[in-house]
């Protein structure tokens, strides 16, 4: 029942603030993959700022319904409400990948290719007449958050040599993977304003090593903000997700991931992220 109610709320939000979702296609900068994108446009005419979205390691579709997962649909509606075009990039199905969460399913090459998907999406948006090409941001969830770190770093795994309309103006990473000194270059830094949101009880992408890593970048001048939510698990911003253990995604270290909504953290994120994007994307 809660899922049905949440779906109705999302539909009502789009009726008032946006248009129907549209499927689009564009090339990844990997040079071989034609990607699928799911485009959500706010209501009204004129050129708008935009956000590229990168899904987590389980993909962007609900296992139970086959539809785009509620977490992404609700963020699309929320960003539309604030006037942003939202382009959610499917990095998996075009490559015949199902998930990259499990030890058996993980594909490091695909993971490290995803920054090129992000820049392919940026190029697509910058070519659209309804997008302000110099005002595009990036948002990634979990493994998509890790791909965000790989994309915006000074030694980016995806940034092309030429960006005539500019780079991503700002980025948000929700509980990002690879946010630690073991997975990133020792001199990792970024010039892109970055907001990182994590749960204090997240055992899948723990906050403590991420904070150590980010503090080092901040000390070198990187424009990074971090928010850690007490008591929150992985996926704290999902709508109506009860606390759930995921033994089928047990890590190599034997950790069983836990996901679940944190109402306080979710509400804070719903306010904090639009304010962050407004500061860095909409500012003159």
Backbone torsions as a table, in degrees:
resi	resn	phi	psi	omega
1	UNK	NA	-41.6	-179.9
2	UNK	-62.4	-36.9	179.4
3	UNK	-65.1	-41.9	179.3
4	UNK	-62.6	-45.1	179.5
5	UNK	-61.5	-43.6	179.3
6	UNK	-61.0	-40.5	179.6
7	UNK	-64.1	-40.0	178.7
8	UNK	-64.2	-41.5	179.0
9	UNK	-60.6	-43.9	179.1
10	UNK	-61.5	-44.1	179.5
11	UNK	-62.1	-40.6	178.4
12	UNK	-65.2	-39.2	177.4
13	UNK	-60.9	-44.1	-179.2
14	UNK	-68.2	-33.9	177.2
15	UNK	-57.3	-38.5	-176.1
16	UNK	-88.8	-30.2	-167.9
17	UNK	-121.8	-9.7	-174.5
18	UNK	-151.8	-175.4	179.9
19	UNK	-109.3	174.5	176.9
20	UNK	-65.7	146.6	177.7
21	UNK	-63.9	141.5	-178.4
22	UNK	-124.2	135.8	176.5
23	UNK	-89.0	130.1	-179.2
24	UNK	-129.0	167.9	-178.2
25	UNK	-136.6	141.9	-178.8
26	UNK	-161.2	158.5	-177.4
27	UNK	-82.0	140.8	166.1
28	UNK	-71.6	155.2	174.8
29	UNK	-78.7	8.5	172.6
30	UNK	-73.1	-11.0	174.8
31	UNK	87.7	-5.1	-176.3
32	UNK	-131.2	-20.3	-169.9
33	UNK	-105.6	128.7	170.5
34	UNK	-92.9	114.4	-173.8
35	UNK	-88.9	155.5	168.8
36	UNK	-99.2	138.2	175.5
37	UNK	-129.6	149.4	179.9
38	UNK	-117.3	111.0	-168.4
39	UNK	-101.0	128.2	177.7
40	UNK	-121.0	119.9	-178.1
41	UNK	-112.4	139.5	176.3
42	UNK	-70.3	160.7	177.4
43	UNK	-66.6	156.5	177.7
44	UNK	98.5	171.0	-178.9
45	UNK	-105.6	178.1	177.2
46	UNK	96.2	167.8	-179.2
47	UNK	-83.8	135.1	-175.0
48	UNK	-123.6	155.5	168.6
49	UNK	-67.4	164.4	-173.9
50	UNK	-143.5	159.3	176.9
51	UNK	-129.1	132.1	170.8
52	UNK	-91.8	133.3	179.5
53	UNK	-113.4	134.6	178.3
54	UNK	-116.7	119.8	-175.8
55	UNK	-73.6	170.9	179.5
56	UNK	-82.5	-171.9	-171.1
57	UNK	-71.6	-16.2	178.0
58	UNK	-90.7	3.5	-178.5
59	UNK	89.3	-178.7	-173.7
60	UNK	-100.7	0.5	-175.9
61	UNK	-109.1	142.6	177.2
62	UNK	-67.1	133.5	178.1
63	UNK	-67.4	-29.5	-175.2
64	UNK	-84.6	-33.5	-175.2
65	UNK	-111.4	-21.6	-174.9
66	UNK	80.3	-3.9	178.4
67	UNK	-90.0	167.8	174.6
68	UNK	-57.0	133.6	-174.0
69	UNK	-60.9	145.9	-177.5
70	UNK	-55.4	-34.7	-178.0
71	UNK	-59.1	-39.5	-179.0
72	UNK	-78.8	-37.1	178.0
73	UNK	-63.2	-40.8	-178.2
74	UNK	-71.3	-37.1	175.4
75	UNK	-67.2	-35.8	175.7
76	UNK	-59.7	-46.4	179.7
77	UNK	-63.3	-40.9	-178.7
78	UNK	-66.5	-43.6	179.1
79	UNK	-67.2	-39.2	173.8
80	UNK	-58.1	-41.2	-179.1
81	UNK	-60.1	-30.4	179.0
82	UNK	-92.8	8.1	172.9
83	UNK	93.5	10.4	-178.4
84	UNK	-97.8	139.4	162.7
85	UNK	-72.4	140.4	179.4
86	UNK	-126.3	125.5	178.9
87	UNK	-118.1	108.9	178.9
88	UNK	-92.6	122.7	-172.7
89	UNK	-98.0	126.7	174.6
90	UNK	-92.8	105.4	179.8
91	UNK	-87.6	-11.8	-169.6
92	UNK	-98.9	-57.3	-173.8
93	UNK	-58.8	-39.9	177.7
94	UNK	-62.3	-18.0	179.0
95	UNK	-107.9	13.2	179.8
96	UNK	58.3	33.3	176.0
97	UNK	-101.1	142.8	-179.5
98	UNK	-98.9	-52.3	178.7
99	UNK	-155.9	156.5	177.6
100	UNK	-123.5	20.2	-176.9
101	UNK	-83.8	-42.0	-174.4
102	UNK	-77.4	159.5	176.4
103	UNK	-59.5	-40.3	-178.3
104	UNK	-71.6	-33.7	-175.1
105	UNK	-88.8	-12.7	-173.9
106	UNK	-65.6	137.1	-179.7
107	UNK	-132.7	100.8	-175.4
108	UNK	-62.3	-39.0	-179.0
109	UNK	-62.7	-43.6	178.7
110	UNK	-63.7	-44.9	179.2
111	UNK	-54.5	-48.1	-175.8
112	UNK	-77.6	-7.9	174.4
113	UNK	-85.7	-19.5	-173.0
114	UNK	-60.8	-30.4	173.0
115	UNK	-57.8	-31.5	176.8
116	UNK	-70.0	-28.6	172.9
117	UNK	-67.0	-41.1	179.8
118	UNK	-60.6	-42.9	-179.2
119	UNK	-75.6	-27.1	171.0
120	UNK	-64.5	-39.8	177.3
121	UNK	-66.7	-39.1	176.8
122	UNK	-59.8	-45.8	179.5
123	UNK	-61.8	-40.6	178.3
124	UNK	-61.1	-49.8	-178.3
125	UNK	-62.6	-39.6	-178.1
126	UNK	-67.6	-15.9	177.9
127	UNK	-91.8	-3.6	-176.1
128	UNK	-90.8	137.4	-177.5
129	UNK	-68.9	-16.8	-178.4
130	UNK	-96.4	6.7	-178.8
131	UNK	-116.8	137.5	170.4
132	UNK	-81.3	100.7	-169.2
133	UNK	-63.1	-21.5	179.3
134	UNK	-92.7	8.8	-178.0
135	UNK	-134.9	68.1	-178.7
136	UNK	-123.4	134.5	177.1
137	UNK	-113.6	175.7	-177.5
138	UNK	-131.2	138.8	175.6
139	UNK	-137.3	134.1	179.7
140	UNK	-136.0	143.8	-179.0
141	UNK	-110.4	126.9	174.0
142	UNK	57.0	-114.2	177.7
143	UNK	-62.2	-32.1	173.2
144	UNK	-65.2	-29.2	173.1
145	UNK	-68.6	-38.8	174.6
146	UNK	-63.1	-41.6	176.1
147	UNK	-61.9	-33.8	176.2
148	UNK	-62.4	-44.4	177.6
149	UNK	-61.5	-42.2	178.1
150	UNK	-65.0	-31.0	-177.1
151	UNK	-76.1	-43.0	-171.7
152	UNK	-92.8	-4.6	179.1
153	UNK	-63.5	157.1	179.1
154	UNK	-58.7	-34.3	175.6
155	UNK	-100.7	57.5	-173.6
156	UNK	-56.2	143.0	174.8
157	UNK	-86.0	-0.5	-176.3
158	UNK	-138.2	-16.5	-172.5
159	UNK	-64.9	126.0	177.5
160	UNK	-74.1	164.0	-178.1
161	UNK	-66.7	-31.4	-177.1
162	UNK	-122.3	131.3	176.3
163	UNK	-133.2	81.3	-173.2
164	UNK	-56.3	-33.4	179.4
165	UNK	-100.5	9.7	176.8
166	UNK	96.9	167.1	-178.3
167	UNK	-88.9	-178.6	171.6
168	UNK	-57.9	132.6	-177.7
169	UNK	-78.9	-26.7	-178.5
170	UNK	-163.6	161.9	-179.2
171	UNK	-143.9	148.5	174.4
172	UNK	-124.4	133.9	176.2
173	UNK	-123.5	115.5	174.9
174	UNK	-86.5	124.2	176.1
175	UNK	32.7	61.9	-171.2
176	UNK	-70.7	143.0	167.8
177	UNK	-72.5	164.7	175.9
178	UNK	58.6	24.4	179.2
179	UNK	-96.7	72.4	-179.8
180	UNK	-163.6	166.7	-174.2
181	UNK	-74.9	-13.7	177.9
182	UNK	-79.2	-31.4	-173.4
183	UNK	-99.1	-9.0	-176.8
184	UNK	-119.7	155.8	177.1
185	UNK	-58.0	148.6	-178.0
186	UNK	-60.0	-29.6	-178.5
187	UNK	-103.4	24.1	-178.0
188	UNK	-56.6	133.5	173.6
189	UNK	-154.2	174.5	178.6
190	UNK	-150.6	151.1	171.8
191	UNK	-100.9	-6.3	179.9
192	UNK	-84.0	123.9	175.6
193	UNK	-55.2	129.1	-172.4
194	UNK	-129.5	133.5	172.4
195	UNK	-115.8	125.0	179.4
196	UNK	-115.5	128.3	-179.1
197	UNK	-119.0	127.8	-175.7
198	UNK	-141.7	158.0	174.5
199	UNK	-97.8	137.6	-178.4
200	UNK	-65.9	-25.2	-179.1
201	UNK	-100.7	14.1	-179.4
202	UNK	-72.1	116.9	178.8
203	UNK	-97.5	-8.5	-178.5
204	UNK	-87.0	-49.9	173.5
205	UNK	-124.9	84.2	-170.6
206	UNK	-63.4	146.4	-177.2
207	UNK	-74.0	-36.3	-172.0
208	UNK	-60.6	-52.6	178.7
209	UNK	-65.8	-29.5	177.1
210	UNK	-65.9	-41.8	179.8
211	UNK	-64.2	-41.3	177.3
212	UNK	-58.9	-46.1	179.7
213	UNK	-62.4	-47.4	-177.4
214	UNK	-69.5	-36.9	178.6
215	UNK	-60.0	-36.3	178.0
216	UNK	-64.7	-42.4	178.0
217	UNK	-67.4	-39.7	178.6
218	UNK	-61.6	-39.5	-178.9
219	UNK	-64.8	-21.1	177.6
220	UNK	-94.9	5.5	174.2
221	UNK	104.5	4.5	-179.6
222	UNK	-68.3	136.7	-177.3
223	UNK	-82.1	77.7	-172.9
224	UNK	-119.8	137.7	170.9
225	UNK	-119.6	143.8	179.3
226	UNK	-133.1	137.4	176.6
227	UNK	-127.6	123.0	177.6
228	UNK	-111.6	126.9	-176.5
229	UNK	-97.7	117.7	179.7
230	UNK	-59.4	135.0	175.8
231	UNK	77.5	-0.6	-174.5
232	UNK	-91.3	143.7	176.8
233	UNK	-98.6	-179.2	173.6
234	UNK	-60.4	140.5	179.5
235	UNK	72.8	28.4	-175.5
236	UNK	-61.0	-22.2	-176.4
237	UNK	-90.2	-0.7	177.7
238	UNK	-67.8	146.3	178.9
239	UNK	-80.6	125.3	170.7
240	UNK	57.2	39.7	176.8
241	UNK	-97.4	112.5	177.1
242	UNK	-68.9	158.4	-180.0
243	UNK	-60.2	127.1	-173.1
244	UNK	-141.8	127.2	173.5
245	UNK	-86.9	145.3	-176.0
246	UNK	-121.8	74.8	-176.7
247	UNK	-63.6	-24.7	179.6
248	UNK	-71.5	-11.8	175.8
249	UNK	-109.9	24.6	178.7
250	UNK	-51.9	134.5	-176.1
251	UNK	-80.1	171.0	177.4
252	UNK	-60.2	-29.6	178.8
253	UNK	-81.7	-0.9	178.4
254	UNK	88.3	9.0	-179.4
255	UNK	-80.2	131.3	175.3
256	UNK	-93.5	115.2	-179.2
257	UNK	-63.0	149.0	176.1
258	UNK	-127.4	133.2	176.3
259	UNK	-123.0	158.9	177.2
260	UNK	168.0	147.7	178.6
261	UNK	-69.6	138.2	167.9
262	UNK	-114.7	105.1	-173.4
263	UNK	-55.5	-41.9	-178.7
264	UNK	-67.8	-44.1	178.8
265	UNK	-64.7	-40.9	179.0
266	UNK	-61.4	-46.4	-179.4
267	UNK	-64.0	-39.1	177.6
268	UNK	-63.6	-43.9	-179.8
269	UNK	-62.8	-38.2	179.9
270	UNK	-62.5	-26.3	176.4
271	UNK	-93.6	-39.6	-173.4
272	UNK	-68.0	-41.1	-174.7
273	UNK	-69.1	-47.7	175.5
274	UNK	-58.6	-36.3	178.5
275	UNK	-66.6	-40.1	178.6
276	UNK	-64.7	-47.8	179.0
277	UNK	-64.2	-38.2	178.6
278	UNK	-61.4	-38.9	-178.4
279	UNK	-64.6	-41.8	-171.8
280	UNK	-104.3	-25.5	-178.6
281	UNK	-95.7	-42.0	-176.6
282	UNK	-86.5	-13.9	-178.5
283	UNK	-66.2	149.2	179.2
284	UNK	-58.1	NA	NA
